[in-house]
């Protein structure tokens, strides 16, 4: 997501992908390996992207399974 960083995040650095939802707003919660060996959470707001949420999730699921965040 270029809104967060100019540097691309590698799939190997992403441990887990969760979908969060508040009413009609969606976000991805990425669990990313940090330099310390611990995972950090990075949130990506999907509302600013020019694609349907289902299309985004389908593309991501090619690389990592997407779970739904518990409410």
N, CA, C, O and CB atoms as a CASP TS submission, in Angstrom:
PFRMAT TS
TARGET T0000
AUTHOR 0000-0000-0000
METHOD Language model
MODEL 1
PARENT N/A
ATOM      1  N   UNK     1       0.845  -1.171   0.000  1.00  0.00           N
ATOM      2  CA  UNK     1       0.000   0.000   0.000  1.00  0.00           C
ATOM      3  C   UNK     1       0.894   1.238   0.000  1.00  0.00           C
ATOM      4  O   UNK     1       1.549   1.530   1.000  1.00  0.00           O
ATOM      5  CB  UNK     1      -0.963  -0.004   1.219  1.00  0.00           C
ATOM      6  N   UNK     2       0.921   1.950  -1.093  1.00  0.00           N
ATOM      7  CA  UNK     2       1.782   3.126  -1.249  1.00  0.00           C
ATOM      8  C   UNK     2       1.399   4.249  -0.290  1.00  0.00           C
ATOM      9  O   UNK     2       2.181   5.179  -0.093  1.00  0.00           O
ATOM     10  CB  UNK     2       1.718   3.632  -2.682  1.00  0.00           C
ATOM     11  N   UNK     3       0.207   4.180   0.311  1.00  0.00           N
ATOM     12  CA  UNK     3      -0.178   5.191   1.297  1.00  0.00           C
ATOM     13  C   UNK     3       0.623   5.030   2.580  1.00  0.00           C
ATOM     14  O   UNK     3       0.755   5.986   3.345  1.00  0.00           O
ATOM     15  CB  UNK     3      -1.678   5.105   1.599  1.00  0.00           C
ATOM     16  N   UNK     4       1.159   3.845   2.831  1.00  0.00           N
ATOM     17  CA  UNK     4       1.914   3.567   4.059  1.00  0.00           C
ATOM     18  C   UNK     4       3.418   3.646   3.852  1.00  0.00           C
ATOM     19  O   UNK     4       4.150   4.107   4.729  1.00  0.00           O
ATOM     20  CB  UNK     4       1.553   2.200   4.589  1.00  0.00           C
ATOM     21  N   UNK     5       3.875   3.195   2.689  1.00  0.00           N
ATOM     22  CA  UNK     5       5.320   3.125   2.452  1.00  0.00           C
ATOM     23  C   UNK     5       5.600   3.038   0.958  1.00  0.00           C
ATOM     24  O   UNK     5       4.791   2.519   0.189  1.00  0.00           O
ATOM     25  CB  UNK     5       5.940   1.912   3.186  1.00  0.00           C
ATOM     26  N   UNK     6       6.736   3.546   0.569  1.00  0.00           N
ATOM     27  CA  UNK     6       7.152   3.423  -0.838  1.00  0.00           C
ATOM     28  C   UNK     6       7.778   2.062  -1.111  1.00  0.00           C
ATOM     29  O   UNK     6       7.879   1.631  -2.260  1.00  0.00           O
ATOM     30  CB  UNK     6       8.146   4.535  -1.204  1.00  0.00           C
ATOM     31  N   UNK     7       8.191   1.400  -0.053  1.00  0.00           N
ATOM     32  CA  UNK     7       8.835   0.100  -0.185  1.00  0.00           C
ATOM     33  C   UNK     7       7.785  -1.006  -0.151  1.00  0.00           C
ATOM     34  O   UNK     7       6.894  -1.000   0.698  1.00  0.00           O
ATOM     35  CB  UNK     7       9.879  -0.108   0.933  1.00  0.00           C
ATOM     36  N   UNK     8       7.893  -1.937  -1.062  1.00  0.00           N
ATOM     37  CA  UNK     8       6.947  -3.058  -1.124  1.00  0.00           C
ATOM     38  C   UNK     8       7.188  -4.007   0.045  1.00  0.00           C
ATOM     39  O   UNK     8       8.324  -4.215   0.471  1.00  0.00           O
ATOM     40  CB  UNK     8       7.078  -3.817  -2.473  1.00  0.00           C
ATOM     41  N   UNK     9       6.105  -4.575   0.552  1.00  0.00           N
ATOM     42  CA  UNK     9       6.187  -5.572   1.607  1.00  0.00           C
ATOM     43  C   UNK     9       6.205  -6.944   0.930  1.00  0.00           C
ATOM     44  O   UNK     9       5.405  -7.206   0.032  1.00  0.00           O
ATOM     45  CB  UNK     9       4.988  -5.440   2.629  1.00  0.00           C
ATOM     46  N   UNK    10       7.097  -7.796   1.354  1.00  0.00           N
ATOM     47  CA  UNK    10       7.229  -9.126   0.765  1.00  0.00           C
ATOM     48  C   UNK    10       6.244 -10.099   1.409  1.00  0.00           C
ATOM     49  O   UNK    10       5.975 -10.012   2.607  1.00  0.00           O
ATOM     50  CB  UNK    10       8.669  -9.644   0.920  1.00  0.00           C
ATOM     51  N   UNK    11       5.710 -11.017   0.621  1.00  0.00           N
ATOM     52  CA  UNK    11       4.794 -12.023   1.155  1.00  0.00           C
ATOM     53  C   UNK    11       5.467 -12.872   2.220  1.00  0.00           C
ATOM     54  O   UNK    11       4.810 -13.316   3.162  1.00  0.00           O
ATOM     55  CB  UNK    11       4.269 -12.913   0.036  1.00  0.00           C
ATOM     56  N   UNK    12       6.766 -13.105   2.085  1.00  0.00           N
ATOM     57  CA  UNK    12       7.491 -13.894   3.080  1.00  0.00           C
ATOM     58  C   UNK    12       7.495 -13.220   4.451  1.00  0.00           C
ATOM     59  O   UNK    12       7.667 -13.893   5.467  1.00  0.00           O
ATOM     60  CB  UNK    12       8.921 -14.130   2.617  1.00  0.00           C
ATOM     61  N   UNK    13       7.308 -11.901   4.490  1.00  0.00           N
ATOM     62  CA  UNK    13       7.297 -11.163   5.750  1.00  0.00           C
ATOM     63  C   UNK    13       5.918 -11.142   6.408  1.00  0.00           C
ATOM     64  O   UNK    13       5.791 -10.758   7.571  1.00  0.00           O
ATOM     65  CB  UNK    13       7.769  -9.747   5.517  1.00  0.00           C
ATOM     66  N   UNK    14       4.892 -11.551   5.674  1.00  0.00           N
ATOM     67  CA  UNK    14       3.524 -11.510   6.190  1.00  0.00           C
ATOM     68  C   UNK    14       3.165 -12.882   6.749  1.00  0.00           C
ATOM     69  O   UNK    14       3.144 -13.877   6.025  1.00  0.00           O
ATOM     70  CB  UNK    14       2.515 -11.082   5.079  1.00  0.00           C
ATOM     71  N   UNK    15       2.886 -12.915   8.042  1.00  0.00           N
ATOM     72  CA  UNK    15       2.574 -14.171   8.721  1.00  0.00           C
ATOM     73  C   UNK    15       1.101 -14.532   8.602  1.00  0.00           C
ATOM     74  O   UNK    15       0.757 -15.700   8.422  1.00  0.00           O
ATOM     75  CB  UNK    15       2.964 -14.085  10.182  1.00  0.00           C
ATOM     76  N   UNK    16       0.226 -13.524   8.704  1.00  0.00           N
ATOM     77  CA  UNK    16      -1.205 -13.776   8.721  1.00  0.00           C
ATOM     78  C   UNK    16      -1.939 -12.567   8.164  1.00  0.00           C
ATOM     79  O   UNK    16      -1.489 -11.430   8.310  1.00  0.00           O
ATOM     80  CB  UNK    16      -1.690 -14.100  10.147  1.00  0.00           C
ATOM     81  N   UNK    17      -3.087 -12.827   7.516  1.00  0.00           N
ATOM     82  CA  UNK    17      -3.939 -11.761   6.985  1.00  0.00           C
ATOM     83  C   UNK    17      -5.346 -11.962   7.535  1.00  0.00           C
ATOM     84  O   UNK    17      -5.941 -13.029   7.381  1.00  0.00           O
ATOM     85  CB  UNK    17      -3.942 -11.755   5.413  1.00  0.00           C
ATOM     86  N   UNK    18      -5.871 -10.914   8.184  1.00  0.00           N
ATOM     87  CA  UNK    18      -7.240 -10.959   8.707  1.00  0.00           C
ATOM     88  C   UNK    18      -8.041  -9.823   8.074  1.00  0.00           C
ATOM     89  O   UNK    18      -7.502  -8.760   7.766  1.00  0.00           O
ATOM     90  CB  UNK    18      -7.255 -10.849  10.274  1.00  0.00           C
ATOM     91  N   UNK    19      -9.317 -10.065   7.890  1.00  0.00           N
ATOM     92  CA  UNK    19     -10.227  -9.040   7.395  1.00  0.00           C
ATOM     93  C   UNK    19     -11.028  -8.514   8.566  1.00  0.00           C
ATOM     94  O   UNK    19     -11.677  -9.279   9.280  1.00  0.00           O
ATOM     95  CB  UNK    19     -11.163  -9.594   6.283  1.00  0.00           C
ATOM     96  N   UNK    20     -10.980  -7.208   8.763  1.00  0.00           N
ATOM     97  CA  UNK    20     -11.773  -6.563   9.799  1.00  0.00           C
ATOM     98  C   UNK    20     -12.878  -5.756   9.139  1.00  0.00           C
ATOM     99  O   UNK    20     -12.713  -5.240   8.034  1.00  0.00           O
ATOM    100  CB  UNK    20     -10.891  -5.659  10.702  1.00  0.00           C
ATOM    101  N   UNK    21     -14.016  -5.654   9.835  1.00  0.00           N
ATOM    102  CA  UNK    21     -15.147  -4.931   9.258  1.00  0.00           C
ATOM    103  C   UNK    21     -15.874  -4.158  10.347  1.00  0.00           C
ATOM    104  O   UNK    21     -16.128  -4.679  11.434  1.00  0.00           O
ATOM    105  CB  UNK    21     -16.116  -5.900   8.545  1.00  0.00           C
ATOM    106  N   UNK    22     -16.199  -2.925  10.044  1.00  0.00           N
ATOM    107  CA  UNK    22     -17.054  -2.103  10.897  1.00  0.00           C
ATOM    108  C   UNK    22     -18.117  -1.531   9.973  1.00  0.00           C
ATOM    109  O   UNK    22     -17.854  -0.615   9.194  1.00  0.00           O
ATOM    110  CB  UNK    22     -16.238  -0.957  11.656  1.00  0.00           C
ATOM    111  N   UNK    23     -19.333  -2.088  10.069  1.00  0.00           N
ATOM    112  CA  UNK    23     -20.447  -1.761   9.174  1.00  0.00           C
ATOM    113  C   UNK    23     -20.027  -2.027   7.731  1.00  0.00           C
ATOM    114  O   UNK    23     -19.802  -3.183   7.373  1.00  0.00           O
ATOM    115  CB  UNK    23     -20.892  -0.276   9.353  1.00  0.00           C
ATOM    116  N   UNK    24     -19.915  -1.002   6.894  1.00  0.00           N
ATOM    117  CA  UNK    24     -19.526  -1.206   5.489  1.00  0.00           C
ATOM    118  C   UNK    24     -18.080  -0.814   5.206  1.00  0.00           C
ATOM    119  O   UNK    24     -17.691  -0.682   4.045  1.00  0.00           O
ATOM    120  CB  UNK    24     -20.442  -0.414   4.584  1.00  0.00           C
ATOM    121  N   UNK    25     -17.293  -0.631   6.237  1.00  0.00           N
ATOM    122  CA  UNK    25     -15.882  -0.286   6.088  1.00  0.00           C
ATOM    123  C   UNK    25     -15.032  -1.526   6.348  1.00  0.00           C
ATOM    124  O   UNK    25     -15.198  -2.198   7.366  1.00  0.00           O
ATOM    125  CB  UNK    25     -15.484   0.869   7.056  1.00  0.00           C
ATOM    126  N   UNK    26     -14.128  -1.824   5.431  1.00  0.00           N
ATOM    127  CA  UNK    26     -13.266  -2.999   5.547  1.00  0.00           C
ATOM    128  C   UNK    26     -11.820  -2.577   5.716  1.00  0.00           C
ATOM    129  O   UNK    26     -11.392  -1.542   5.204  1.00  0.00           O
ATOM    130  CB  UNK    26     -13.414  -3.907   4.319  1.00  0.00           C
ATOM    131  N   UNK    27     -11.069  -3.405   6.452  1.00  0.00           N
ATOM    132  CA  UNK    27      -9.632  -3.186   6.584  1.00  0.00           C
ATOM    133  C   UNK    27      -8.941  -4.535   6.684  1.00  0.00           C
ATOM    134  O   UNK    27      -9.520  -5.521   7.141  1.00  0.00           O
ATOM    135  CB  UNK    27      -9.306  -2.302   7.823  1.00  0.00           C
ATOM    136  N   UNK    28      -7.716  -4.553   6.256  1.00  0.00           N
ATOM    137  CA  UNK    28      -6.892  -5.746   6.417  1.00  0.00           C
ATOM    138  C   UNK    28      -5.992  -5.547   7.619  1.00  0.00           C
ATOM    139  O   UNK    28      -5.450  -4.460   7.820  1.00  0.00           O
ATOM    140  CB  UNK    28      -6.055  -6.039   5.136  1.00  0.00           C
ATOM    141  N   UNK    29      -5.832  -6.574   8.407  1.00  0.00           N
ATOM    142  CA  UNK    29      -4.886  -6.558   9.509  1.00  0.00           C
ATOM    143  C   UNK    29      -3.817  -7.581   9.159  1.00  0.00           C
ATOM    144  O   UNK    29      -4.065  -8.787   9.141  1.00  0.00           O
ATOM    145  CB  UNK    29      -5.581  -6.874  10.898  1.00  0.00           C
ATOM    146  N   UNK    30      -2.634  -7.076   8.885  1.00  0.00           N
ATOM    147  CA  UNK    30      -1.517  -7.936   8.495  1.00  0.00           C
ATOM    148  C   UNK    30      -0.625  -8.173   9.702  1.00  0.00           C
ATOM    149  O   UNK    30      -0.221  -7.226  10.376  1.00  0.00           O
ATOM    150  CB  UNK    30      -0.704  -7.308   7.328  1.00  0.00           C
ATOM    151  N   UNK    31      -0.322  -9.414   9.972  1.00  0.00           N
ATOM    152  CA  UNK    31       0.632  -9.761  11.008  1.00  0.00           C
ATOM    153  C   UNK    31       1.972  -9.937  10.290  1.00  0.00           C
ATOM    154  O   UNK    31       2.165 -10.883   9.527  1.00  0.00           O
ATOM    155  CB  UNK    31       0.199 -11.072  11.812  1.00  0.00           C
ATOM    156  N   UNK    32       2.893  -9.001  10.552  1.00  0.00           N
ATOM    157  CA  UNK    32       4.147  -8.922   9.799  1.00  0.00           C
ATOM    158  C   UNK    32       5.319  -9.208  10.733  1.00  0.00           C
ATOM    159  O   UNK    32       5.398  -8.678  11.841  1.00  0.00           O
ATOM    160  CB  UNK    32       4.308  -7.526   9.129  1.00  0.00           C
ATOM    161  N   UNK    33       6.225 -10.058  10.258  1.00  0.00           N
ATOM    162  CA  UNK    33       7.429 -10.358  11.044  1.00  0.00           C
ATOM    163  C   UNK    33       8.261  -9.099  11.193  1.00  0.00           C
ATOM    164  O   UNK    33       8.558  -8.423  10.208  1.00  0.00           O
ATOM    165  CB  UNK    33       8.265 -11.485  10.381  1.00  0.00           C
ATOM    166  N   UNK    34       8.639  -8.783  12.425  1.00  0.00           N
ATOM    167  CA  UNK    34       9.495  -7.636  12.697  1.00  0.00           C
ATOM    168  C   UNK    34      10.948  -8.051  12.759  1.00  0.00           C
ATOM    169  O   UNK    34      11.280  -9.234  12.687  1.00  0.00           O
ATOM    170  CB  UNK    34       9.089  -6.960  13.995  1.00  0.00           C
ATOM    171  N   UNK    35      11.792  -7.074  12.893  1.00  0.00           N
ATOM    172  CA  UNK    35      13.242  -7.361  12.974  1.00  0.00           C
ATOM    173  C   UNK    35      13.598  -8.132  14.234  1.00  0.00           C
ATOM    174  O   UNK    35      14.597  -8.851  14.266  1.00  0.00           O
ATOM    175  CB  UNK    35      14.047  -6.059  12.931  1.00  0.00           C
ATOM    176  N   UNK    36      12.779  -7.984  15.274  1.00  0.00           N
ATOM    177  CA  UNK    36      13.047  -8.670  16.536  1.00  0.00           C
ATOM    178  C   UNK    36      12.608 -10.130  16.506  1.00  0.00           C
ATOM    179  O   UNK    36      12.855 -10.878  17.452  1.00  0.00           O
ATOM    180  CB  UNK    36      12.351  -7.953  17.672  1.00  0.00           C
ATOM    181  N   UNK    37      11.951 -10.536  15.408  1.00  0.00           N
ATOM    182  CA  UNK    37      11.439 -11.897  15.317  1.00  0.00           C
ATOM    183  C   UNK    37      10.011 -12.025  15.802  1.00  0.00           C
ATOM    184  O   UNK    37       9.415 -13.099  15.724  1.00  0.00           O
ATOM    185  CB  UNK    37      12.311 -12.821  16.097  1.00  0.00           C
ATOM    186  N   UNK    38       9.458 -10.922  16.305  1.00  0.00           N
ATOM    187  CA  UNK    38       8.066 -10.903  16.738  1.00  0.00           C
ATOM    188  C   UNK    38       7.212 -10.304  15.628  1.00  0.00           C
ATOM    189  O   UNK    38       7.698  -9.536  14.799  1.00  0.00           O
ATOM    190  CB  UNK    38       7.900 -10.101  18.060  1.00  0.00           C
ATOM    191  N   UNK    39       5.929 -10.668  15.626  1.00  0.00           N
ATOM    192  CA  UNK    39       5.018 -10.147  14.607  1.00  0.00           C
ATOM    193  C   UNK    39       4.397  -8.829  15.075  1.00  0.00           C
ATOM    194  O   UNK    39       4.027  -8.687  16.240  1.00  0.00           O
ATOM    195  CB  UNK    39       3.911 -11.181  14.286  1.00  0.00           C
ATOM    196  N   UNK    40       4.291  -7.880  14.164  1.00  0.00           N
ATOM    197  CA  UNK    40       3.635  -6.604  14.401  1.00  0.00           C
ATOM    198  C   UNK    40       2.397  -6.544  13.518  1.00  0.00           C
ATOM    199  O   UNK    40       2.379  -7.106  12.423  1.00  0.00           O
ATOM    200  CB  UNK    40       4.597  -5.404  14.115  1.00  0.00           C
ATOM    201  N   UNK    41       1.361  -5.858  13.999  1.00  0.00           N
ATOM    202  CA  UNK    41       0.161  -5.712  13.188  1.00  0.00           C
ATOM    203  C   UNK    41       0.207  -4.417  12.389  1.00  0.00           C
ATOM    204  O   UNK    41       0.544  -3.355  12.912  1.00  0.00           O
ATOM    205  CB  UNK    41      -1.090  -5.748  14.069  1.00  0.00           C
ATOM    206  N   UNK    42      -0.138  -4.531  11.113  1.00  0.00           N
ATOM    207  CA  UNK    42      -0.222  -3.383  10.216  1.00  0.00           C
ATOM    208  C   UNK    42      -1.637  -3.367   9.654  1.00  0.00           C
ATOM    209  O   UNK    42      -2.096  -4.362   9.091  1.00  0.00           O
ATOM    210  CB  UNK    42       0.862  -3.452   9.065  1.00  0.00           C
ATOM    211  N   UNK    43      -2.332  -2.239   9.804  1.00  0.00           N
ATOM    212  CA  UNK    43      -3.691  -2.130   9.281  1.00  0.00           C
ATOM    213  C   UNK    43      -3.693  -1.398   7.955  1.00  0.00           C
ATOM    214  O   UNK    43      -2.999  -0.395   7.787  1.00  0.00           O
ATOM    215  CB  UNK    43      -4.601  -1.414  10.281  1.00  0.00           C
ATOM    216  N   UNK    44      -4.480  -1.907   7.008  1.00  0.00           N
ATOM    217  CA  UNK    44      -4.625  -1.295   5.691  1.00  0.00           C
ATOM    218  C   UNK    44      -6.110  -1.048   5.452  1.00  0.00           C
ATOM    219  O   UNK    44      -6.896  -1.991   5.372  1.00  0.00           O
ATOM    220  CB  UNK    44      -4.009  -2.201   4.562  1.00  0.00           C
ATOM    221  N   UNK    45      -6.489   0.216   5.340  1.00  0.00           N
ATOM    222  CA  UNK    45      -7.876   0.598   5.073  1.00  0.00           C
ATOM    223  C   UNK    45      -8.174   0.325   3.606  1.00  0.00           C
ATOM    224  O   UNK    45      -7.464   0.815   2.728  1.00  0.00           O
ATOM    225  CB  UNK    45      -8.134   2.100   5.428  1.00  0.00           C
ATOM    226  N   UNK    46      -9.209  -0.446   3.334  1.00  0.00           N
ATOM    227  CA  UNK    46      -9.535  -0.816   1.956  1.00  0.00           C
ATOM    228  C   UNK    46     -10.449   0.193   1.267  1.00  0.00           C
ATOM    229  O   UNK    46     -10.648   0.113   0.055  1.00  0.00           O
ATOM    230  CB  UNK    46     -10.186  -2.174   1.935  1.00  0.00           C
ATOM    231  N   UNK    47     -11.006   1.141   2.018  1.00  0.00           N
ATOM    232  CA  UNK    47     -11.976   2.068   1.421  1.00  0.00           C
ATOM    233  C   UNK    47     -11.362   2.980   0.359  1.00  0.00           C
ATOM    234  O   UNK    47     -12.075   3.432  -0.537  1.00  0.00           O
ATOM    235  CB  UNK    47     -12.604   2.916   2.503  1.00  0.00           C
ATOM    236  N   UNK    48     -10.079   3.258   0.431  1.00  0.00           N
ATOM    237  CA  UNK    48      -9.443   4.131  -0.548  1.00  0.00           C
ATOM    238  C   UNK    48      -8.969   3.422  -1.804  1.00  0.00           C
ATOM    239  O   UNK    48      -8.464   4.066  -2.724  1.00  0.00           O
ATOM    240  CB  UNK    48      -8.294   4.814   0.079  1.00  0.00           C
ATOM    241  N   UNK    49      -9.123   2.114  -1.857  1.00  0.00           N
ATOM    242  CA  UNK    49      -8.653   1.369  -3.020  1.00  0.00           C
ATOM    243  C   UNK    49      -9.762   1.262  -4.062  1.00  0.00           C
ATOM    244  O   UNK    49     -10.942   1.170  -3.724  1.00  0.00           O
ATOM    245  CB  UNK    49      -8.167  -0.033  -2.607  1.00  0.00           C
ATOM    246  N   UNK    50      -9.373   1.274  -5.308  1.00  0.00           N
ATOM    247  CA  UNK    50     -10.330   1.268  -6.410  1.00  0.00           C
ATOM    248  C   UNK    50     -10.591  -0.162  -6.881  1.00  0.00           C
ATOM    249  O   UNK    50     -10.331  -0.512  -8.032  1.00  0.00           O
ATOM    250  CB  UNK    50      -9.817   2.134  -7.578  1.00  0.00           C
ATOM    251  N   UNK    51     -11.112  -0.981  -5.960  1.00  0.00           N
ATOM    252  CA  UNK    51     -11.452  -2.369  -6.296  1.00  0.00           C
ATOM    253  C   UNK    51     -12.442  -2.874  -5.265  1.00  0.00           C
ATOM    254  O   UNK    51     -12.460  -2.403  -4.128  1.00  0.00           O
ATOM    255  CB  UNK    51     -10.176  -3.282  -6.343  1.00  0.00           C
ATOM    256  N   UNK    52     -13.260  -3.825  -5.657  1.00  0.00           N
ATOM    257  CA  UNK    52     -14.203  -4.455  -4.755  1.00  0.00           C
ATOM    258  C   UNK    52     -13.442  -5.277  -3.716  1.00  0.00           C
ATOM    259  O   UNK    52     -12.421  -5.889  -4.033  1.00  0.00           O
ATOM    260  CB  UNK    52     -15.203  -5.339  -5.537  1.00  0.00           C
ATOM    261  N   UNK    53     -13.929  -5.292  -2.493  1.00  0.00           N
ATOM    262  CA  UNK    53     -13.278  -6.038  -1.416  1.00  0.00           C
ATOM    263  C   UNK    53     -13.097  -7.510  -1.789  1.00  0.00           C
ATOM    264  O   UNK    53     -12.051  -8.093  -1.504  1.00  0.00           O
ATOM    265  CB  UNK    53     -14.091  -5.920  -0.123  1.00  0.00           C
ATOM    266  N   UNK    54     -14.096  -8.111  -2.416  1.00  0.00           N
ATOM    267  CA  UNK    54     -13.991  -9.527  -2.798  1.00  0.00           C
ATOM    268  C   UNK    54     -12.883  -9.771  -3.811  1.00  0.00           C
ATOM    269  O   UNK    54     -12.215 -10.804  -3.761  1.00  0.00           O
ATOM    270  CB  UNK    54     -15.313 -10.013  -3.368  1.00  0.00           C
ATOM    271  N   UNK    55     -12.682  -8.844  -4.717  1.00  0.00           N
ATOM    272  CA  UNK    55     -11.593  -8.970  -5.709  1.00  0.00           C
ATOM    273  C   UNK    55     -10.244  -8.887  -5.008  1.00  0.00           C
ATOM    274  O   UNK    55      -9.328  -9.644  -5.328  1.00  0.00           O
ATOM    275  CB  UNK    55     -11.701  -7.861  -6.803  1.00  0.00           C
ATOM    276  N   UNK    56     -10.119  -7.967  -4.051  1.00  0.00           N
ATOM    277  CA  UNK    56      -8.875  -7.828  -3.290  1.00  0.00           C
ATOM    278  C   UNK    56      -8.596  -9.102  -2.496  1.00  0.00           C
ATOM    279  O   UNK    56      -7.472  -9.605  -2.502  1.00  0.00           O
ATOM    280  CB  UNK    56      -8.948  -6.609  -2.340  1.00  0.00           C
ATOM    281  N   UNK    57      -9.615  -9.624  -1.815  1.00  0.00           N
ATOM    282  CA  UNK    57      -9.429 -10.838  -1.016  1.00  0.00           C
ATOM    283  C   UNK    57      -9.070 -12.040  -1.873  1.00  0.00           C
ATOM    284  O   UNK    57      -8.250 -12.867  -1.472  1.00  0.00           O
ATOM    285  CB  UNK    57     -10.684 -11.138  -0.224  1.00  0.00           C
ATOM    286  N   UNK    58      -9.672 -12.143  -3.040  1.00  0.00           N
ATOM    287  CA  UNK    58      -9.352 -13.243  -3.952  1.00  0.00           C
ATOM    288  C   UNK    58      -7.893 -13.175  -4.392  1.00  0.00           C
ATOM    289  O   UNK    58      -7.210 -14.196  -4.457  1.00  0.00           O
ATOM    290  CB  UNK    58     -10.277 -13.213  -5.179  1.00  0.00           C
ATOM    291  N   UNK    59      -7.424 -11.976  -4.691  1.00  0.00           N
ATOM    292  CA  UNK    59      -6.018 -11.817  -5.109  1.00  0.00           C
ATOM    293  C   UNK    59      -5.067 -12.166  -3.967  1.00  0.00           C
ATOM    294  O   UNK    59      -4.050 -12.825  -4.184  1.00  0.00           O
ATOM    295  CB  UNK    59      -5.755 -10.370  -5.591  1.00  0.00           C
ATOM    296  N   UNK    60      -5.391 -11.732  -2.761  1.00  0.00           N
ATOM    297  CA  UNK    60      -4.540 -12.011  -1.604  1.00  0.00           C
ATOM    298  C   UNK    60      -4.525 -13.497  -1.280  1.00  0.00           C
ATOM    299  O   UNK    60      -3.481 -14.039  -0.919  1.00  0.00           O
ATOM    300  CB  UNK    60      -5.013 -11.215  -0.387  1.00  0.00           C
ATOM    301  N   UNK    61      -5.664 -14.160  -1.404  1.00  0.00           N
ATOM    302  CA  UNK    61      -5.753 -15.570  -1.027  1.00  0.00           C
ATOM    303  C   UNK    61      -4.872 -16.475  -1.888  1.00  0.00           C
ATOM    304  O   UNK    61      -4.642 -17.632  -1.537  1.00  0.00           O
ATOM    305  CB  UNK    61      -7.184 -16.031  -1.118  1.00  0.00           C
ATOM    306  N   UNK    62      -4.390 -15.962  -2.989  1.00  0.00           N
ATOM    307  CA  UNK    62      -3.410 -16.688  -3.801  1.00  0.00           C
ATOM    308  C   UNK    62      -2.108 -16.879  -3.025  1.00  0.00           C
ATOM    309  O   UNK    62      -1.394 -17.862  -3.224  1.00  0.00           O
ATOM    310  CB  UNK    62      -3.138 -15.937  -5.124  1.00  0.00           C
ATOM    311  N   UNK    63      -1.808 -15.923  -2.133  1.00  0.00           N
ATOM    312  CA  UNK    63      -0.545 -15.923  -1.399  1.00  0.00           C
ATOM    313  C   UNK    63      -0.684 -16.333   0.066  1.00  0.00           C
ATOM    314  O   UNK    63       0.176 -17.024   0.612  1.00  0.00           O
ATOM    315  CB  UNK    63       0.073 -14.564  -1.472  1.00  0.00           C
ATOM    316  N   UNK    64      -1.775 -15.900   0.695  1.00  0.00           N
ATOM    317  CA  UNK    64      -2.019 -16.204   2.107  1.00  0.00           C
ATOM    318  C   UNK    64      -3.513 -16.394   2.326  1.00  0.00           C
ATOM    319  O   UNK    64      -4.316 -15.703   1.700  1.00  0.00           O
ATOM    320  CB  UNK    64      -1.467 -15.075   3.028  1.00  0.00           C
ATOM    321  N   UNK    65      -3.902 -17.320   3.204  1.00  0.00           N
ATOM    322  CA  UNK    65      -5.317 -17.434   3.535  1.00  0.00           C
ATOM    323  C   UNK    65      -5.748 -16.182   4.308  1.00  0.00           C
ATOM    324  O   UNK    65      -4.962 -15.602   5.057  1.00  0.00           O
ATOM    325  CB  UNK    65      -5.595 -18.730   4.367  1.00  0.00           C
ATOM    326  N   UNK    66      -6.987 -15.783   4.116  1.00  0.00           N
ATOM    327  CA  UNK    66      -7.534 -14.612   4.805  1.00  0.00           C
ATOM    328  C   UNK    66      -8.587 -15.098   5.791  1.00  0.00           C
ATOM    329  O   UNK    66      -9.545 -15.771   5.413  1.00  0.00           O
ATOM    330  CB  UNK    66      -8.143 -13.576   3.790  1.00  0.00           C
ATOM    331  N   UNK    67      -8.399 -14.751   7.048  1.00  0.00           N
ATOM    332  CA  UNK    67      -9.378 -15.090   8.070  1.00  0.00           C
ATOM    333  C   UNK    67     -10.171 -13.836   8.409  1.00  0.00           C
ATOM    334  O   UNK    67      -9.738 -12.719   8.124  1.00  0.00           O
ATOM    335  CB  UNK    67      -8.691 -15.681   9.338  1.00  0.00           C
ATOM    336  N   UNK    68     -11.330 -14.027   9.017  1.00  0.00           N
ATOM    337  CA  UNK    68     -12.179 -12.890   9.405  1.00  0.00           C
ATOM    338  C   UNK    68     -11.940 -12.617  10.884  1.00  0.00           C
ATOM    339  O   UNK    68     -12.007 -13.520  11.719  1.00  0.00           O
ATOM    340  CB  UNK    68     -13.709 -13.178   9.118  1.00  0.00           C
ATOM    341  N   UNK    69     -11.660 -11.351  11.191  1.00  0.00           N
ATOM    342  CA  UNK    69     -11.430 -10.942  12.576  1.00  0.00           C
ATOM    343  C   UNK    69     -12.690 -11.153  13.398  1.00  0.00           C
ATOM    344  O   UNK    69     -13.786 -10.799  12.962  1.00  0.00           O
ATOM    345  CB  UNK    69     -10.984  -9.468  12.645  1.00  0.00           C
ATOM    346  N   UNK    70     -12.541 -11.725  14.583  1.00  0.00           N
ATOM    347  CA  UNK    70     -13.695 -11.936  15.451  1.00  0.00           C
ATOM    348  C   UNK    70     -14.240 -10.599  15.921  1.00  0.00           C
ATOM    349  O   UNK    70     -13.479  -9.690  16.254  1.00  0.00           O
ATOM    350  CB  UNK    70     -13.321 -12.821  16.655  1.00  0.00           C
ATOM    351  N   UNK    71     -15.549 -10.485  15.948  1.00  0.00           N
ATOM    352  CA  UNK    71     -16.191  -9.222  16.352  1.00  0.00           C
ATOM    353  C   UNK    71     -16.107  -9.010  17.838  1.00  0.00           C
ATOM    354  O   UNK    71     -16.594  -8.001  18.346  1.00  0.00           O
ATOM    355  CB  UNK    71     -17.645  -9.194  15.919  1.00  0.00           C
TER
END
